[in-house]
Amino acid sequence: LSNANEKLVLYELYEATLGTNWTRQVGWNDPSADHCSMTGITCNDASGYVEGIDLEANNLEGPIPESLGFLLHLRRLNLSNNRLKGTIPSELRFAPLEELDLAGNQLVGAVPPMLCLK
């Protein structure tokens, strides 16, 4: 994905999890904002690609969007202690995740097997 497409994926996360109700949301609802300056986002300094999302205890509510799996440089994803519902998307297997924390949510079902093979 290009940096512009990564921003679209982040916006999908914002929309799917009722971003206007988030506790911290600096830059998320500003189309002109650099996605690397948005609350909870860490980017590679050289490439500008998203490497980390940390929105722990930020009042996210709803499903985890499948599109997060297509952030092809995402190494850390922390969405713990929110009110996320539904299942863990199997598409997360496509991201090169090294750390995944989804504890303290209302997720159901099993962890997708392909995600466990990383």
C-alpha positions as CSV (number, residue, x, y, z in Angstrom):
1,L,0.0,0.0,0.0
2,S,1.1,3.6,-0.6
3,N,1.2,6.0,2.3
4,A,-2.1,7.5,0.9
5,N,-3.8,4.1,1.0
6,E,-2.5,3.5,4.5
7,K,-4.2,6.6,5.6
8,L,-7.5,5.3,4.1
9,V,-7.1,2.1,6.1
10,L,-6.6,4.1,9.2
11,Y,-9.7,6.1,8.4
12,E,-11.6,2.8,8.1
13,L,-10.5,2.0,11.6
14,Y,-11.7,5.4,12.8
15,E,-15.1,5.0,11.2
16,A,-15.6,1.3,12.1
17,T,-14.8,1.9,15.8
18,L,-16.8,5.2,16.3
19,G,-13.8,7.4,16.2
20,T,-15.7,10.5,17.1
21,N,-16.2,9.0,20.6
22,W,-12.5,8.1,21.1
23,T,-10.9,9.6,24.2
24,R,-7.8,10.6,22.1
25,Q,-8.2,11.4,18.4
26,V,-5.8,14.1,17.4
27,G,-5.4,14.2,13.6
28,W,-7.8,11.3,13.0
29,N,-10.7,13.4,11.7
30,D,-8.5,15.9,9.7
31,P,-8.1,14.9,6.0
32,S,-5.1,17.2,5.7
33,A,-3.3,15.7,8.7
34,D,-0.2,13.6,8.2
35,H,-1.2,10.1,9.2
36,C,2.1,9.7,11.1
37,S,1.1,12.5,13.4
38,M,-2.2,11.0,14.4
39,T,-2.7,9.9,18.0
40,G,-1.4,6.4,18.5
41,I,0.3,6.0,15.2
42,T,4.1,5.2,14.8
43,C,5.7,5.4,11.4
44,N,9.1,4.5,10.0
45,D,11.0,7.7,9.9
46,A,12.5,7.0,6.4
47,S,9.6,5.5,4.5
48,G,6.6,7.0,6.4
49,Y,4.9,3.6,6.5
50,V,2.8,2.7,9.5
51,E,4.7,0.4,11.8
52,G,2.6,0.7,15.0
53,I,-0.9,1.4,16.2
54,D,-1.4,1.9,19.9
55,L,-4.9,2.9,20.8
56,E,-5.1,1.1,24.2
57,A,-8.0,2.2,26.4
58,N,-9.2,4.8,23.9
59,N,-13.0,4.0,23.8
60,L,-12.9,2.2,20.5
61,E,-16.2,0.4,19.9
62,G,-17.2,-2.0,17.1
63,P,-15.5,-4.5,14.9
64,I,-11.8,-4.6,14.0
65,P,-11.6,-3.8,10.3
66,E,-10.2,-6.5,8.0
67,S,-8.2,-3.8,6.1
68,L,-5.8,-3.5,9.0
69,G,-4.2,-6.7,7.8
70,F,-3.2,-4.9,4.6
71,L,-0.9,-2.5,6.4
72,L,2.2,-4.3,5.1
73,H,4.7,-2.7,7.5
74,L,2.6,-3.0,10.7
75,R,4.6,-4.7,13.4
76,R,2.8,-3.6,16.6
77,L,-1.0,-3.5,17.1
78,N,-2.4,-2.6,20.5
79,L,-6.2,-2.2,20.7
80,S,-6.5,-3.5,24.2
81,N,-9.0,-2.4,26.9
82,N,-11.6,-1.0,24.5
83,R,-15.1,-2.2,23.5
84,L,-14.2,-4.0,20.3
85,K,-16.7,-6.7,19.3
86,G,-16.9,-9.5,16.8
87,T,-14.1,-11.8,15.7
88,I,-10.4,-11.2,15.1
89,P,-10.0,-10.7,11.3
90,S,-8.0,-13.5,9.7
91,E,-6.6,-10.8,7.3
92,L,-4.3,-9.7,10.2
93,R,-2.1,-12.6,9.1
94,F,-0.9,-10.5,6.1
95,A,0.7,-7.8,8.4
96,P,4.2,-8.7,9.7
97,L,2.9,-8.4,13.3
98,E,5.5,-9.0,16.1
99,E,3.2,-7.7,18.9
100,L,-0.6,-8.0,19.1
101,D,-2.6,-7.0,22.1
102,L,-6.4,-7.3,21.9
103,A,-7.0,-8.1,25.6
104,G,-9.9,-6.5,27.5
105,N,-12.4,-6.3,24.7
106,Q,-15.6,-8.2,23.9
107,L,-14.2,-10.3,21.0
108,V,-15.6,-13.7,20.3
109,G,-14.3,-16.9,18.6
110,A,-10.9,-18.3,18.2
111,V,-7.7,-16.6,17.2
112,P,-7.3,-17.3,13.5
113,P,-4.9,-20.2,13.1
114,M,-2.8,-18.5,10.4
115,L,-2.2,-15.6,12.8
116,C,-0.6,-18.1,15.3
117,L,1.9,-19.3,12.8
118,K,3.9,-16.1,12.7
